C-alpha cells in the first residue's frame, strides 16, 4: 500500500516537472510572444491600416476621377489640402452640429438604456436558474431578427396611422394622430430599443458575481435596502455600468440607419453626414476628415472601455 502511494506521488511529481519543462520550453522558444502577437497583428491589419488609408485621403483634394481624390504635388499642397479639409469641419455648422448632435443623442440614449437596463439586469441576476435562462433568452431574442427589419417595424408603429397612434386614439387620449415619426423622440426609441441588450448583458455579468453576503451583513447591521444598494451594490457594479455604457455610447455616436429612417432631416447625426459626403457629394477627402475626427472623439471612451474590460478579466481570474 505504501509503495503504491509512493508510486503515485512520484508520478504526480514527474507530471508537474514535465509541465514545468514544457512551459519553460514554450517561453524559451518565444511561442508565447507569438501567440500574443496574433491579436495585435489582427488590429494592425484591420484597424490601423484602414485608418492610415482614411487619414491619407483626408490630406488630398477632391477630384473628378476614379478614385475621386488626388494628393498635392509637394508638401505645401498637402498642407493646404489638410488645412482646407479639417478647417471646413469647424467653419461649416453642418459638421460641428452633426458631432454635437450625435454626442448628445448618444449620451441621452446611454442614460436611458442604463435606467431601463439596470433593473432588468438586477432582476435577471437574482432570478432562479430556470427563470434566469428564460429571461436571458428574451434579452437576446431580438438579435435573431434582422436589425433593419426591426427598425422598419418601428416605422410602422410610429407613423400617423400606426399602432401607437391608433391605441391612443382608441383610448381617447388623443383626438388626432401625433407626429411621432421623423422626430428625435423616434430616434431615441430606435437607439434605446436596439442597444438595450448591450447594456443589460455586461451589467448582468457583473451583478451575477456580486457576493450577496455583503448586502445581508449590511442589513443585519441596520442598513435600509435603498442604502445598502447605494453603498454596496451600486459601487460594486460600476465596472458593468461603464462597460455597458461604452458598448451603447460608442456605436450610437456613429449610428446611421436609425436617424436616417426615423429622424429629422434637419437634425442629422454625424453618421448621416459622413454617408452623404462619401456617396452623394463624392468628396472623399472631407468625408475622411469627418471620420478621423469622429474616431478621435471616441478614443477616450474606447480607452475607458478597454481599461474596465482588463479590470473585469483580472477580477475573473
NORJOJO-V972336 format. One line per field, one symbol per residue. ss: DSSP state (H for helix, E for strand, - for the rest). A space follows every 50 residues. Layout:
ss=???
//
This chain:
ss=-HHHHHHHHHHHHHHHHHHHHHHHHHHHH-HHHHHHHHHHHHHHHHHHHH HHHHHHH---EE------EE----HHHHHHHHHHHHHHHHH-HHHHHHHH HHHHHHHHHHHHHHHHHHHHHHHHHH--HHHHHHHHHHHHHHHH--HHHH HHHHHHHH----HHHHHHHH-------------HHHHHHHHHHHHHHHHH HHHHHHH----HHHHHHHHH----HHHHHHHHHHHH-HHHHHHHHHHHHH HHH---HHHHHH-------HHHHHHHHHHH---HHHHHHHHHHHHHHHHH HHHHHHHHHHHHHHHH-
//
